Amino acid sequence: MPDDDPILEFVLMNTAALLVVSGICEADTSAMGPGDDGNVIKERGPGNGRWKEGVRRARWTIKSGEAWKQWSAFAEVTNSLPA
């Protein structure tokens, strides 16, 4: 999927909002895993949030495959619950 794909941009914006609101983007360090350069974007935007950092973290999560790994684990657990 190209970096400028509209669906990807939609997912990144919404995921970044969750990461900012949850406080995850307030960390001054980053060690998400292989491929994470650790360069935290400290610039603040509307509402004093680190929106660009949220997008950076969301993009890494998708590109690294971690998002799919966590989604698969969630689906497996929820599918095993009794009806």
BELFENCOR-V924748 format. One record per backbone hydrogen bond with DSSP energy under -0.5 kcal/mol. CO is the residue of the C=O (numbers start at 1). NH is the residue of the N-H. If there is no record, write none. Layout:
CO:NH
CO:NH
This chain:
2:5
5:9
6:10
7:11
8:12
9:13
10:14
11:15
12:16
13:17
14:18
15:19
16:20
17:21
18:22
19:23
19:24
19:25
20:23
23:26
24:27
33:36
35:37
38:40
40:42
45:48
46:49
49:45
49:51
50:54
51:55
52:56
53:57
54:58
55:59
56:60
57:61
58:62
59:63
60:64
61:65
61:66
61:67
62:65
65:69
66:70
67:71
68:72
69:73
70:74
71:75
72:76
73:77
74:78
75:79
76:80
77:80
78:81
